[in-house]
Amino acid sequence: MKIVVQAESRAPPATLYAVCSDIANWPRFVRGVAAVELLDGLSIAPGARLRQSRTMHGREAAEVMTIAALDPPHRMVLTAQNHGANYAVATDIAASAGGSRIAVTFEVIPVTLLARIFSVITPLLASGLRRQLQADADDLAREADRRAGA
C-alpha cells in the first residue's frame, strides 16, 4: 500500500525542511504526534532511532523508527519494521511558485505471511491513514509558515 499527500507552504524549502527535521519538537506543532523520544542521543542523522507516539484508530501507538536518509533541504526518509511489515515515510520538499511544497509518501511492504494476509484489508484503513498523513503535512507547512513569518 502506498499513500501520497501534499501541502503547500509560503516558507522557503530550507525553512520547511528545518521544521520537518525538527523531530524532537514535533509534538509541539504536529497535532497527531503525542511524544517523540530520540533513542540515540540528540543527533538527527542517518541510522539514528526515535520512538514516536501517536493516537491511531482511537488507540495510543508507539513506533520505533530509523532515520534512513537525510538530504537537506530536499528529503528525509524514516523507516520501521512492525507487525511483519516494512514501513517507510518519505518527506520530499520542493520549491513552488508560492514558497515550497511538501509531499509525504507512506509505503508499507508486507514481509511475513500473516502480514500479506492482513494486507487484503489494509485498504479499509487507508482513508483514515490518508487523513492523518494530510493533517501531519498541513501542520508541518503551517509551522514553516509561522517560522518564516509568512
N, CA, C and O atoms as a GROMACS GRO file, in nm:
protein
  600
    1MET      N    1   0.085  -0.116   0.000
    1MET     CA    2   0.000   0.000   0.000
    1MET      C    3   0.090   0.123   0.000
    1MET      O    4   0.190   0.129   0.071
    2LYS      N    5   0.051   0.221  -0.081
    2LYS     CA    6   0.125   0.346  -0.091
    2LYS      C    7   0.026   0.462  -0.088
    2LYS      O    8  -0.074   0.462  -0.160
    3ILE      N    9   0.055   0.561  -0.002
    3ILE     CA   10  -0.029   0.679   0.010
    3ILE      C   11   0.062   0.801  -0.004
    3ILE      O   12   0.168   0.807   0.057
    4VAL      N   13   0.019   0.898  -0.085
    4VAL     CA   14   0.094   1.021  -0.103
    4VAL      C   15   0.001   1.139  -0.074
    4VAL      O   16  -0.110   1.145  -0.127
    5VAL      N   17   0.047   1.231   0.010
    5VAL     CA   18  -0.027   1.355   0.038
    5VAL      C   19   0.067   1.472   0.016
    5VAL      O   20   0.189   1.457   0.020
    6GLN      N   21   0.009   1.590  -0.008
    6GLN     CA   22   0.089   1.711  -0.029
    6GLN      C   23   0.029   1.829   0.045
    6GLN      O   24  -0.090   1.832   0.075
    7ALA      N   25   0.115   1.926   0.073
    7ALA     CA   26   0.070   2.052   0.131
    7ALA      C   27   0.162   2.163   0.081
    7ALA      O   28   0.278   2.139   0.047
    8GLU      N   29   0.109   2.283   0.076
    8GLU     CA   30   0.184   2.400   0.032
    8GLU      C   31   0.221   2.486   0.152
    8GLU      O   32   0.147   2.497   0.249
    9SER      N   33   0.338   2.547   0.142
    9SER     CA   34   0.384   2.642   0.243
    9SER      C   35   0.433   2.768   0.174
    9SER      O   36   0.486   2.761   0.063
   10ARG      N   37   0.416   2.881   0.238
   10ARG     CA   38   0.470   3.006   0.185
   10ARG      C   39   0.617   3.023   0.223
   10ARG      O   40   0.683   3.115   0.175
   11ALA      N   41   0.668   2.935   0.307
   11ALA     CA   42   0.808   2.941   0.352
   11ALA      C   43   0.900   2.882   0.244
   11ALA      O   44   0.857   2.800   0.163
   12PRO      N   45   1.026   2.924   0.244
   12PRO     CA   46   1.121   2.864   0.150
   12PRO      C   47   1.150   2.718   0.188
   12PRO      O   48   1.128   2.678   0.302
   13PRO      N   49   1.198   2.639   0.091
   13PRO     CA   50   1.224   2.497   0.119
   13PRO      C   51   1.314   2.472   0.240
   13PRO      O   52   1.291   2.378   0.315
   14ALA      N   53   1.416   2.554   0.260
   14ALA     CA   54   1.507   2.533   0.373
   14ALA      C   55   1.434   2.544   0.507
   14ALA      O   56   1.464   2.469   0.600
   15THR      N   57   1.339   2.636   0.517
   15THR     CA   58   1.262   2.651   0.641
   15THR      C   59   1.169   2.532   0.660
   15THR      O   60   1.158   2.479   0.771
   16LEU      N   61   1.103   2.490   0.554
   16LEU     CA   62   1.014   2.374   0.564
   16LEU      C   63   1.093   2.250   0.602
   16LEU      O   64   1.047   2.169   0.683
   17TYR      N   65   1.212   2.232   0.544
   17TYR     CA   66   1.295   2.117   0.579
   17TYR      C   67   1.338   2.125   0.726
   17TYR      O   68   1.340   2.024   0.795
   18ALA      N   69   1.372   2.244   0.772
   18ALA     CA   70   1.413   2.260   0.913
   18ALA      C   71   1.300   2.216   1.006
   18ALA      O   72   1.325   2.154   1.109
   19VAL      N   73   1.176   2.249   0.970
   19VAL     CA   74   1.062   2.208   1.051
   19VAL      C   75   1.047   2.056   1.047
   19VAL      O   76   1.028   1.992   1.151
   20CYS      N   77   1.056   1.998   0.929
   20CYS     CA   78   1.039   1.852   0.915
   20CYS      C   79   1.146   1.775   0.990
   20CYS      O   80   1.120   1.668   1.045
   21SER      N   81   1.266   1.828   0.992
   21SER     CA   82   1.376   1.758   1.059
   21SER      C   83   1.389   1.794   1.207
   21SER      O   84   1.479   1.745   1.275
   22ASP      N   85   1.301   1.880   1.256
   22ASP     CA   86   1.298   1.916   1.399
   22ASP      C   87   1.216   1.811   1.474
   22ASP      O   88   1.118   1.843   1.541
   23ILE      N   89   1.256   1.688   1.461
   23ILE     CA   90   1.179   1.572   1.506
   23ILE      C   91   1.146   1.579   1.655
   23ILE      O   92   1.034   1.546   1.695
   24ALA      N   93   1.241   1.619   1.736
   24ALA     CA   94   1.219   1.622   1.881
   24ALA      C   95   1.105   1.714   1.920
   24ALA      O   96   1.041   1.695   2.024
   25ASN      N   97   1.078   1.816   1.838
   25ASN     CA   98   0.973   1.912   1.870
   25ASN      C   99   0.842   1.889   1.796
   25ASN      O  100   0.750   1.970   1.809
   26TRP      N  101   0.831   1.782   1.720
   26TRP     CA  102   0.705   1.753   1.650
   26TRP      C  103   0.583   1.760   1.742
   26TRP      O  104   0.480   1.812   1.699
   27PRO      N  105   0.589   1.710   1.864
   27PRO     CA  106   0.467   1.716   1.948
   27PRO      C  107   0.417   1.859   1.971
   27PRO      O  108   0.300   1.878   2.003
   28ARG      N  109   0.503   1.959   1.956
   28ARG     CA  110   0.462   2.098   1.975
   28ARG      C  111   0.378   2.151   1.860
   28ARG      O  112   0.294   2.239   1.880
   29PHE      N  113   0.398   2.097   1.739
   29PHE     CA  114   0.327   2.155   1.624
   29PHE      C  115   0.263   2.054   1.529
   29PHE      O  116   0.193   2.094   1.436
   30VAL      N  117   0.283   1.925   1.550
   30VAL     CA  118   0.214   1.822   1.472
   30VAL      C  119   0.110   1.760   1.566
   30VAL      O  120   0.144   1.681   1.654
   31ARG      N  121  -0.015   1.797   1.545
   31ARG     CA  122  -0.121   1.757   1.638
   31ARG      C  123  -0.132   1.607   1.659
   31ARG      O  124  -0.168   1.563   1.768
   32GLY      N  125  -0.101   1.527   1.558
   32GLY     CA  126  -0.115   1.382   1.569
   32GLY      C  127  -0.004   1.315   1.647
   32GLY      O  128  -0.017   1.197   1.681
   33VAL      N  129   0.104   1.385   1.676
   33VAL     CA  130   0.218   1.326   1.746
   33VAL      C  131   0.210   1.364   1.894
   33VAL      O  132   0.217   1.482   1.929
   34ALA      N  133   0.197   1.264   1.978
   34ALA     CA  134   0.188   1.287   2.123
   34ALA      C  135   0.324   1.304   2.187
   34ALA      O  136   0.340   1.386   2.278
   35ALA      N  137   0.424   1.227   2.142
   35ALA     CA  138   0.557   1.232   2.202
   35ALA      C  139   0.660   1.177   2.104
   35ALA      O  140   0.629   1.092   2.020
   36VAL      N  141   0.782   1.227   2.118
   36VAL     CA  142   0.896   1.175   2.042
   36VAL      C  143   1.012   1.160   2.139
   36VAL      O  144   1.043   1.252   2.215
   37GLU      N  145   1.074   1.046   2.136
   37GLU     CA  146   1.192   1.020   2.217
   37GLU      C  147   1.306   0.984   2.122
   37GLU      O  148   1.297   0.887   2.048
   38LEU      N  149   1.413   1.064   2.125
   38LEU     CA  150   1.531   1.032   2.045
   38LEU      C  151   1.610   0.926   2.121
   38LEU      O  152   1.656   0.950   2.232
   39LEU      N  153   1.625   0.810   2.061
   39LEU     CA  154   1.683   0.696   2.132
   39LEU      C  155   1.835   0.691   2.127
   39LEU      O  156   1.897   0.621   2.207
   40ASP      N  157   1.895   0.763   2.036
   40ASP     CA  158   2.040   0.759   2.019
   40ASP      C  159   2.104   0.895   2.045
   40ASP      O  160   2.196   0.936   1.974
   41GLY      N  161   2.054   0.966   2.146
   41GLY     CA  162   2.106   1.098   2.177
   41GLY      C  163   2.030   1.204   2.100
   41GLY      O  164   1.919   1.180   2.052
   42LEU      N  165   2.089   1.320   2.088
   42LEU     CA  166   2.020   1.433   2.027
   42LEU      C  167   2.047   1.445   1.878
   42LEU      O  168   1.993   1.535   1.813
   43SER      N  169   2.128   1.358   1.822
   43SER     CA  170   2.167   1.369   1.682
   43SER      C  171   2.057   1.323   1.588
   43SER      O  172   1.998   1.216   1.605
   44ILE      N  173   2.031   1.405   1.488
   44ILE     CA  174   1.939   1.368   1.380
   44ILE      C  175   2.029   1.335   1.261
   44ILE      O  176   2.074   1.424   1.189
   45ALA      N  177   2.054   1.207   1.241
   45ALA     CA  178   2.146   1.162   1.137
   45ALA      C  179   2.100   1.025   1.088
   45ALA      O  180   2.030   0.953   1.159
   46PRO      N  181   2.141   0.988   0.967
   46PRO     CA  182   2.105   0.854   0.919
   46PRO      C  183   2.151   0.747   1.019
   46PRO      O  184   2.263   0.750   1.068
   47GLY      N  185   2.061   0.654   1.046
   47GLY     CA  186   2.087   0.547   1.142
   47GLY      C  187   2.032   0.575   1.281
   47GLY      O  188   2.016   0.482   1.360
   48ALA      N  189   2.005   0.702   1.312
   48ALA     CA  190   1.951   0.737   1.444
   48ALA      C  191   1.808   0.684   1.456
   48ALA      O  192   1.734   0.680   1.358
   49ARG      N  193   1.773   0.644   1.577
   49ARG     CA  194   1.639   0.589   1.602
   49ARG      C  195   1.559   0.683   1.692
   49ARG      O  196   1.614   0.758   1.772
   50LEU      N  197   1.428   0.675   1.676
   50LEU     CA  198   1.338   0.754   1.759
   50LEU      C  199   1.213   0.672   1.787
   50LEU      O  200   1.176   0.583   1.710
   51ARG      N  201   1.149   0.703   1.897
   51ARG     CA  202   1.020   0.641   1.930
   51ARG      C  203   0.916   0.751   1.920
   51ARG      O  204   0.921   0.852   1.991
   52GLN      N  205   0.821   0.730   1.831
   52GLN     CA  206   0.713   0.826   1.809
   52GLN      C  207   0.584   0.767   1.863
   52GLN      O  208   0.548   0.654   1.830
   53SER      N  209   0.514   0.844   1.945
   53SER     CA  210   0.385   0.802   1.999
   53SER      C  211   0.277   0.890   1.940
   53SER      O  212   0.291   1.012   1.932
   54ARG      N  213   0.168   0.826   1.897
   54ARG     CA  214   0.054   0.899   1.843
   54ARG      C  215  -0.071   0.817   1.863
   54ARG      O  216  -0.064   0.699   1.895
   55THR      N  217  -0.185   0.880   1.844
   55THR     CA  218  -0.312   0.809   1.851
   55THR      C  219  -0.348   0.766   1.710
   55THR      O  220  -0.357   0.849   1.619
   56MET      N  221  -0.369   0.637   1.693
   56MET     CA  222  -0.407   0.582   1.563
   56MET      C  223  -0.530   0.496   1.580
   56MET      O  224  -0.532   0.404   1.662
   57HIS      N  225  -0.632   0.526   1.503
   57HIS     CA  226  -0.757   0.450   1.508
   57HIS      C  227  -0.811   0.445   1.651
   57HIS      O  228  -0.864   0.343   1.695
   58GLY      N  229  -0.797   0.558   1.722
   58GLY     CA  230  -0.850   0.569   1.856
   58GLY      C  231  -0.766   0.507   1.965
   58GLY      O  232  -0.808   0.504   2.081
   59ARG      N  233  -0.648   0.456   1.931
   59ARG     CA  234  -0.561   0.391   2.030
   59ARG      C  235  -0.422   0.454   2.027
   59ARG      O  236  -0.373   0.494   1.922
   60GLU      N  237  -0.361   0.460   2.144
   60GLU     CA  238  -0.224   0.510   2.152
   60GLU      C  239  -0.130   0.405   2.091
   60GLU      O  240  -0.139   0.286   2.123
   61ALA      N  241  -0.041   0.450   2.003
   61ALA     CA  242   0.054   0.360   1.938
   61ALA      C  243   0.192   0.423   1.942
   61ALA      O  244   0.206   0.544   1.921
   62ALA      N  245   0.292   0.343   1.969
   62ALA     CA  246   0.431   0.390   1.968
   62ALA      C  247   0.507   0.305   1.867
   62ALA      O  248   0.491   0.183   1.860
   63GLU      N  249   0.589   0.371   1.790
   63GLU     CA  250   0.664   0.304   1.685
   63GLU      C  251   0.809   0.348   1.692
   63GLU      O  252   0.836   0.467   1.700
   64VAL      N  253   0.902   0.253   1.689
   64VAL     CA  254   1.044   0.286   1.680
   64VAL      C  255   1.077   0.299   1.532
   64VAL      O  256   1.056   0.207   1.453
   65MET      N  257   1.129   0.416   1.497
   65MET     CA  258   1.160   0.445   1.358
   65MET      C  259   1.309   0.476   1.346
   65MET      O  260   1.373   0.519   1.442
   66THR      N  261   1.362   0.453   1.228
   66THR     CA  262   1.503   0.481   1.200
   66THR      C  263   1.510   0.588   1.092
   66THR      O  264   1.436   0.583   0.994
   67ILE      N  265   1.598   0.683   1.110
   67ILE     CA  266   1.622   0.781   1.005
   67ILE      C  267   1.706   0.711   0.899
   67ILE      O  268   1.825   0.684   0.919
   68ALA      N  269   1.645   0.682   0.786
   68ALA     CA  270   1.712   0.606   0.682
   68ALA      C  271   1.790   0.696   0.587
   68ALA      O  272   1.894   0.656   0.535
   69ALA      N  273   1.741   0.819   0.565
   69ALA     CA  274   1.809   0.910   0.473
   69ALA      C  275   1.776   1.054   0.506
   69ALA      O  276   1.664   1.087   0.545
   70LEU      N  277   1.876   1.139   0.490
   70LEU     CA  278   1.860   1.284   0.502
   70LEU      C  279   1.931   1.347   0.383
   70LEU      O  280   2.046   1.317   0.355
   71ASP      N  281   1.861   1.435   0.314
   71ASP     CA  282   1.918   1.508   0.202
   71ASP      C  283   1.870   1.653   0.211
   71ASP      O  284   1.782   1.694   0.135
   72PRO      N  285   1.928   1.732   0.307
   72PRO     CA  286   1.881   1.868   0.326
   72PRO      C  287   1.902   1.953   0.200
   72PRO      O  288   2.003   1.935   0.132
   73PRO      N  289   1.813   2.041   0.168
   73PRO     CA  290   1.681   2.064   0.225
   73PRO      C  291   1.569   1.998   0.144
   73PRO      O  292   1.460   2.053   0.131
   74HIS      N  293   1.597   1.880   0.091
   74HIS     CA  294   1.503   1.818  -0.003
   74HIS      C  295   1.428   1.695   0.048
   74HIS      O  296   1.311   1.676   0.014
   75ARG      N  297   1.494   1.611   0.128
   75ARG     CA  298   1.433   1.481   0.155
   75ARG      C  299   1.475   1.425   0.290
   75ARG      O  300   1.587   1.444   0.336
   76MET      N  301   1.379   1.356   0.352
   76MET     CA  302   1.403   1.281   0.475
   76MET      C  303   1.322   1.152   0.466
   76MET      O  304   1.206   1.154   0.424
   77VAL      N  305   1.382   1.040   0.504
   77VAL     CA  306   1.312   0.912   0.500
   77VAL      C  307   1.324   0.845   0.636
   77VAL      O  308   1.434   0.828   0.689
   78LEU      N  309   1.209   0.807   0.692
   78LEU     CA  310   1.203   0.730   0.816
   78LEU      C  311   1.153   0.591   0.782
   78LEU      O  312   1.064   0.576   0.698
   79THR      N  313   1.209   0.488   0.848
   79THR     CA  314   1.164   0.352   0.824
   79THR      C  315   1.134   0.283   0.958
   79THR      O  316   1.182   0.325   1.063
   80ALA      N  317   1.055   0.178   0.949
   80ALA     CA  318   1.023   0.098   1.068
   80ALA      C  319   0.986  -0.043   1.023
   80ALA      O  320   0.948  -0.066   0.908
   81GLN      N  321   1.000  -0.137   1.114
   81GLN     CA  322   0.954  -0.274   1.092
   81GLN      C  323   0.863  -0.309   1.209
   81GLN      O  324   0.900  -0.296   1.325
   82ASN      N  325   0.742  -0.355   1.175
   82ASN     CA  326   0.648  -0.392   1.280
   82ASN      C  327   0.538  -0.476   1.218
   82ASN      O  328   0.505  -0.461   1.100
   83HIS      N  329   0.480  -0.563   1.297
   83HIS     CA  330   0.367  -0.646   1.255
   83HIS      C  331   0.397  -0.720   1.125
   83HIS      O  332   0.307  -0.740   1.043
   84GLY      N  333   0.522  -0.761   1.106
   84GLY     CA  334   0.557  -0.839   0.988
   84GLY      C  335   0.565  -0.760   0.860
   84GLY      O  336   0.556  -0.817   0.751
   85ALA      N  337   0.581  -0.629   0.871
   85ALA     CA  338   0.588  -0.545   0.752
   85ALA      C  339   0.698  -0.441   0.767
   85ALA      O  340   0.736  -0.405   0.879
   86ASN      N  341   0.747  -0.393   0.654
   86ASN     CA  342   0.841  -0.282   0.650
   86ASN      C  343   0.765  -0.156   0.610
   86ASN      O  344   0.685  -0.158   0.517
   87TYR      N  345   0.790  -0.047   0.683
   87TYR     CA  346   0.723   0.079   0.659
   87TYR      C  347   0.826   0.184   0.621
   87TYR      O  348   0.939   0.182   0.670
   88ALA      N  349   0.788   0.274   0.533
   88ALA     CA  350   0.874   0.388   0.501
   88ALA      C  351   0.787   0.512   0.488
   88ALA      O  352   0.678   0.509   0.430
   89VAL      N  353   0.837   0.621   0.544
   89VAL     CA  354   0.771   0.751   0.530
   89VAL      C  355   0.876   0.845   0.472
   89VAL      O  356   0.973   0.882   0.538
   90ALA      N  357   0.855   0.883   0.346
   90ALA     CA  358   0.948   0.974   0.278
   90ALA      C  359   0.885   1.113   0.274
   90ALA      O  360   0.770   1.128   0.234
   91THR      N  361   0.960   1.212   0.315
   91THR     CA  362   0.917   1.351   0.310
   91THR      C  363   1.003   1.422   0.207
   91THR      O  364   1.125   1.433   0.223
   92ASP      N  365   0.939   1.469   0.100
   92ASP     CA  366   1.010   1.538  -0.007
   92ASP      C  367   0.965   1.683  -0.012
   92ASP      O  368   0.845   1.713  -0.003
   93ILE      N  369   1.061   1.773  -0.025
   93ILE     CA  370   1.034   1.917  -0.025
   93ILE      C  371   1.089   1.975  -0.154
   93ILE      O  372   1.203   1.948  -0.192
   94ALA      N  373   1.007   2.057  -0.219
   94ALA     CA  374   1.049   2.121  -0.343
   94ALA      C  375   1.001   2.266  -0.343
   94ALA      O  376   0.901   2.300  -0.280
   95ALA      N  377   1.074   2.350  -0.414
   95ALA     CA  378   1.032   2.489  -0.431
   95ALA      C  379   0.905   2.491  -0.515
   95ALA      O  380   0.887   2.408  -0.604
   96SER      N  381   0.818   2.585  -0.484
   96SER     CA  382   0.697   2.606  -0.564
   96SER      C  383   0.681   2.755  -0.586
   96SER      O  384   0.753   2.835  -0.527
   97ALA      N  385   0.587   2.792  -0.671
   97ALA     CA  386   0.568   2.934  -0.704
   97ALA      C  387   0.543   3.018  -0.579
   97ALA      O  388   0.588   3.133  -0.571
   98GLY      N  389   0.470   2.962  -0.482
   98GLY     CA  390   0.437   3.039  -0.363
   98GLY      C  391   0.528   3.016  -0.245
   98GLY      O  392   0.504   3.073  -0.138
   99GLY      N  393   0.632   2.935  -0.258
   99GLY     CA  394   0.721   2.904  -0.148
   99GLY      C  395   0.778   2.763  -0.162
   99GLY      O  396   0.882   2.743  -0.224
  100SER      N  397   0.707   2.666  -0.103
  100SER     CA  398   0.753   2.528  -0.113
  100SER      C  399   0.636   2.431  -0.099
  100SER      O  400   0.528   2.466  -0.052
  101ARG      N  401   0.662   2.310  -0.142
  101ARG     CA  402   0.561   2.203  -0.137
  101ARG      C  403   0.623   2.084  -0.063
  101ARG      O  404   0.738   2.046  -0.087
  102ILE      N  405   0.544   2.027   0.027
  102ILE     CA  406   0.584   1.905   0.096
  102ILE      C  407   0.499   1.791   0.043
  102ILE      O  408   0.377   1.802   0.032
  103ALA      N  409   0.565   1.681   0.010
  103ALA     CA  410   0.496   1.559  -0.030
  103ALA      C  411   0.539   1.450   0.068
  103ALA      O  412   0.658   1.424   0.084
  104VAL      N  413   0.442   1.387   0.132
  104VAL     CA  414   0.470   1.279   0.227
  104VAL      C  415   0.419   1.150   0.165
  104VAL      O  416   0.301   1.138   0.131
  105THR      N  417   0.510   1.054   0.150
  105THR     CA  418   0.476   0.925   0.092
  105THR      C  419   0.491   0.818   0.198
  105THR      O  420   0.599   0.799   0.254
  106PHE      N  421   0.382   0.747   0.227
  106PHE     CA  422   0.382   0.637   0.322
  106PHE      C  423   0.371   0.509   0.241
  106PHE      O  424   0.283   0.496   0.156
  107GLU      N  425   0.460   0.414   0.267
  107GLU     CA  426   0.454   0.286   0.196
  107GLU      C  427   0.475   0.172   0.294
  107GLU      O  428   0.563   0.178   0.380
  108VAL      N  429   0.394   0.071   0.281
  108VAL     CA  430   0.408  -0.049   0.364
  108VAL      C  431   0.425  -0.169   0.272
  108VAL      O  432   0.352  -0.185   0.174
  109ILE      N  433   0.524  -0.252   0.307
  109ILE     CA  434   0.550  -0.374   0.230
  109ILE      C  435   0.540  -0.492   0.326
  109ILE      O  436   0.623  -0.507   0.415
  110PRO      N  437   0.438  -0.576   0.308
  110PRO     CA  438   0.424  -0.693   0.396
  110PRO      C  439   0.538  -0.792   0.370
  110PRO      O  440   0.574  -0.818   0.256
  111VAL      N  441   0.593  -0.846   0.479
  111VAL     CA  442   0.706  -0.938   0.468
  111VAL      C  443   0.664  -1.080   0.506
  111VAL      O  444   0.695  -1.176   0.436
  112THR      N  445   0.593  -1.093   0.617
  112THR     CA  446   0.554  -1.226   0.665
  112THR      C  447   0.422  -1.269   0.600
  112THR      O  448   0.350  -1.187   0.544
  113LEU      N  449   0.394  -1.395   0.610
  113LEU     CA  450   0.269  -1.448   0.554
  113LEU      C  451   0.149  -1.382   0.621
  113LEU      O  452   0.054  -1.344   0.553
  114LEU      N  453   0.152  -1.369   0.752
  114LEU     CA  454   0.040  -1.306   0.823
  114LEU      C  455   0.020  -1.162   0.777
  114LEU      O  456  -0.093  -1.117   0.758
  115ALA      N  457   0.130  -1.089   0.758
  115ALA     CA  458   0.120  -0.951   0.710
  115ALA      C  459   0.063  -0.947   0.569
  115ALA      O  460  -0.014  -0.856   0.535
  116ARG      N  461   0.100  -1.043   0.486
  116ARG     CA  462   0.045  -1.048   0.349
  116ARG      C  463  -0.105  -1.076   0.352
  116ARG      O  464  -0.181  -1.019   0.274
  117ILE      N  465  -0.147  -1.163   0.442
  117ILE     CA  466  -0.290  -1.192   0.455
  117ILE      C  467  -0.363  -1.068   0.504
  117ILE      O  468  -0.469  -1.033   0.452
  118PHE      N  469  -0.307  -1.001   0.604
  118PHE     CA  470  -0.368  -0.880   0.659
  118PHE      C  471  -0.373  -0.768   0.556
  118PHE      O  472  -0.462  -0.683   0.561
  119SER      N  473  -0.278  -0.767   0.462
  119SER     CA  474  -0.273  -0.659   0.363
  119SER      C  475  -0.399  -0.654   0.277
  119SER      O  476  -0.426  -0.552   0.212
  120VAL      N  477  -0.475  -0.762   0.275
  120VAL     CA  478  -0.600  -0.763   0.199
  120VAL      C  479  -0.699  -0.662   0.255
  120VAL      O  480  -0.777  -0.602   0.181
  121ILE      N  481  -0.696  -0.642   0.388
  121ILE     CA  482  -0.791  -0.547   0.448
  121ILE      C  483  -0.731  -0.409   0.473
  121ILE      O  484  -0.803  -0.318   0.515
  122THR      N  485  -0.601  -0.391   0.447
  122THR     CA  486  -0.542  -0.259   0.473
  122THR      C  487  -0.604  -0.147   0.391
  122THR      O  488  -0.603  -0.033   0.438
  123PRO      N  489  -0.658  -0.171   0.271
  123PRO     CA  490  -0.725  -0.060   0.202
  123PRO      C  491  -0.841  -0.001   0.285
  123PRO      O  492  -0.876   0.116   0.267
  124LEU      N  493  -0.900  -0.080   0.373
  124LEU     CA  494  -1.006  -0.029   0.458
  124LEU      C  495  -0.954   0.075   0.557
  124LEU      O  496  -1.028   0.162   0.602
  125LEU      N  497  -0.826   0.064   0.591
  125LEU     CA  498  -0.764   0.158   0.685
  125LEU      C  499  -0.702   0.278   0.614
  125LEU      O  500  -0.664   0.376   0.679
  126ALA      N  501  -0.692   0.272   0.483
  126ALA     CA  502  -0.618   0.372   0.407
  126ALA      C  503  -0.678   0.512   0.419
  126ALA      O  504  -0.603   0.609   0.428
  127SER      N  505  -0.810   0.525   0.421
  127SER     CA  506  -0.868   0.660   0.426
  127SER      C  507  -0.834   0.730   0.557
  127SER      O  508  -0.804   0.849   0.556
  128GLY      N  509  -0.839   0.659   0.669
  128GLY     CA  510  -0.801   0.718   0.797
  128GLY      C  511  -0.654   0.754   0.801
  128GLY      O  512  -0.617   0.859   0.853
  129LEU      N  513  -0.571   0.668   0.746
  129LEU     CA  514  -0.427   0.695   0.742
  129LEU      C  515  -0.398   0.814   0.650
  129LEU      O  516  -0.314   0.897   0.682
  130ARG      N  517  -0.468   0.822   0.538
  130ARG     CA  518  -0.450   0.935   0.446
  130ARG      C  519  -0.487   1.067   0.518
  130ARG      O  520  -0.415   1.166   0.505
  131ARG      N  521  -0.597   1.068   0.592
  131ARG     CA  522  -0.637   1.188   0.666
  131ARG      C  523  -0.530   1.228   0.767
  131ARG      O  524  -0.498   1.346   0.782
  132GLN      N  525  -0.476   1.128   0.837
  132GLN     CA  526  -0.374   1.156   0.937
  132GLN      C  527  -0.246   1.210   0.872
  132GLN      O  528  -0.188   1.306   0.922
  133LEU      N  529  -0.203   1.150   0.762
  133LEU     CA  530  -0.084   1.198   0.692
  133LEU      C  531  -0.106   1.339   0.639
  133LEU      O  532  -0.015   1.422   0.645
  134GLN      N  533  -0.226   1.367   0.587
  134GLN     CA  534  -0.256   1.501   0.536
  134GLN      C  535  -0.252   1.603   0.648
  134GLN      O  536  -0.200   1.713   0.631
  135ALA      N  537  -0.308   1.567   0.763
  135ALA     CA  538  -0.305   1.657   0.879
  135ALA      C  539  -0.160   1.684   0.922
  135ALA      O  540  -0.126   1.798   0.955
  136ASP      N  541  -0.076   1.581   0.921
  136ASP     CA  542   0.065   1.599   0.956
  136ASP      C  543   0.133   1.694   0.858
  136ASP      O  544   0.203   1.786   0.900
  137ALA      N  545   0.112   1.673   0.728
  137ALA     CA  546   0.174   1.759   0.626
  137ALA      C  547   0.125   1.903   0.641
  137ALA      O  548   0.204   1.997   0.631
  138ASP      N  549  -0.004   1.920   0.665
  138ASP     CA  550  -0.059   2.054   0.685
  138ASP      C  551   0.002   2.122   0.807
  138ASP      O  552   0.034   2.241   0.803
  139ASP      N  553   0.018   2.046   0.916
  139ASP     CA  554   0.076   2.102   1.038
  139ASP      C  555   0.222   2.143   1.016
  139ASP      O  556   0.265   2.248   1.064
  140LEU      N  557   0.298   2.062   0.944
  140LEU     CA  558   0.437   2.095   0.914
  140LEU      C  559   0.445   2.222   0.830
  140LEU      O  560   0.528   2.310   0.856
  141ALA      N  561   0.360   2.232   0.728
  141ALA     CA  562   0.358   2.352   0.643
  141ALA      C  563   0.318   2.475   0.724
  141ALA      O  564   0.376   2.582   0.706
  142ARG      N  565   0.220   2.460   0.812
  142ARG     CA  566   0.175   2.572   0.895
  142ARG      C  567   0.288   2.620   0.988
  142ARG      O  568   0.306   2.740   1.005
  143GLU      N  569   0.362   2.528   1.047
  143GLU     CA  570   0.473   2.565   1.134
  143GLU      C  571   0.584   2.634   1.054
  143GLU      O  572   0.645   2.729   1.102
  144ALA      N  573   0.610   2.587   0.933
  144ALA     CA  574   0.711   2.653   0.848
  144ALA      C  575   0.667   2.797   0.816
  144ALA      O  576   0.748   2.889   0.818
  145ASP      N  577   0.539   2.814   0.786
  145ASP     CA  578   0.487   2.948   0.761
  145ASP      C  579   0.508   3.037   0.884
  145ASP      O  580   0.549   3.152   0.871
  146ARG      N  581   0.479   2.983   1.002
  146ARG     CA  582   0.495   3.060   1.125
  146ARG      C  583   0.641   3.101   1.144
  146ARG      O  584   0.670   3.216   1.176
  147ARG      N  585   0.734   3.005   1.125
  147ARG     CA  586   0.875   3.034   1.145
  147ARG      C  587   0.927   3.135   1.042
  147ARG      O  588   1.016   3.214   1.072
  148ALA      N  589   0.870   3.132   0.922
  148ALA     CA  590   0.915   3.224   0.816
  148ALA      C  591   0.844   3.359   0.827
  148ALA      O  592   0.878   3.452   0.754
  149GLY      N  593   0.746   3.369   0.916
  149GLY     CA  594   0.669   3.493   0.926
  149GLY      C  595   0.582   3.514   0.804
  149GLY      O  596   0.546   3.627   0.771
  150ALA      N  597   0.547   3.405   0.738
  150ALA     CA  598   0.466   3.415   0.615
  150ALA      C  599   0.317   3.406   0.644
  150ALA      O  600   0.236   3.413   0.552
   0.00000   0.00000   0.00000
